[in-house]
Amino acid sequence: MRQVAKCECARWPNSLRPNNYCIQVNDKTLNTNFLGGIVEGRLFFNLDEITHNIAGNKNIKNFLKELVTNDSTAAEKKHKTIEGETKLYGQVLITSNEPYIIEVETSDR
């Protein structure tokens, strides 16, 4: 199924984004060890065109599940020691032409 909606605030210039509360997450964004910086303080996540090859990576797969289902995550931030979990407040919008982005089993939350 083709999704045509896009996170509107992801299209806004940085100067107009309300304190960068929105982020467009794609394959390049997920190819980092410092996913804590992606989620901290965000209110909207647009998971845009994430390929099955990336989503199939066990660490990324678990991170995406946490982003959708959990209240917090223990993702690492660049140049910072993990002192606890980062609260997740954001809404998630998934836009893709891929048939399966996040592998979800019936036993998942």
N, C-alpha and C positions, 0 to 999 in steps of 0.2 A: 504494500500500500504506500503510495507516495504522499508524503507530508509536504504541504506547501507553506505552512505558517512558519514564520521566523520570529525569534525574540527581537521585538522592536528596539529595545534599548541596546542590544548588541550592535545595531547599525548606527547608533548615535555617535558623534565624535566624542572623544574622551572628555573634552571640556564640558559637554552637556550631560554626561552620565552622572547620576546622583552619587558622588563619591565612589564611582566604579562598583556599584552594587550588582551589576550585570556582567556575566562573562560568557563568551561563546567558546565552548570546549570542543576541540577536534582531535584528530590523531596526533598532531604535532604537540598540542598542549599536554596530552596524556603521556608522551614519551619523556618523562622526567621522573626523578626520584623524589622531588619536592612537591607533592600534590597538596600539602597543607596550605601553601600560598594561594592555590586556586580556590579553595573553599572558604577561607577566612573572611568573614564580613559580607559574604555574597547573599543576595536575596533572590536572584534569578540565574539559572544555569541553562544554557542552550547547548545540548549535546548534539552537535551538528556534523552529519556525515561521518560518523565513527565507523570504520570498516570492521568487518568480522575478524580480520587478522589481529587487529589491536585489541578488540573486545575479548578475544579468545585468550589473551595473556592472563594468567591466573591472578597476578597482582592487580592488573587494571580491571579485570572482571569483578574482583571483590570490591575494589574502590567504587566502581559504578553502582554495584548493589548497595553499598553503604550510603552513597549519595542519594539514592532513591528511597531507601527504607529506614535508615538509622537516624537517630537524633544527634549523633556526634561521630567523629572519626579520629583516629590517632595518626593522621597523616603528617609526615615530616615537612618542616619548613626550612628553606635555605638559610644556612648560617645560624640555625637555632636548634637547641636540644629539645626533644619532645618532653614537655613538662606535664602533659595531660592531653585529654582529647579536645578537639576543636568542635564547637557546637555547629550543627548544620541547621540553618534557618531557611535555605533557599528552596524555591519551587523549581522543578525540572521540566523543561520542554525538550522533547526528542524529535529531531528532524533528520530524515535520512531516506535514501532510496534503497538501502539495504533491507532485506526481509527480517533479519534478526540482529538487533544491536546488543541488547543485554540478555544473556542467557538466564532465564528465570525458570526454576523447577517448581513443581506443585508444592514441595516441602518448604520452599522459601517463605519468608515473612510476607 
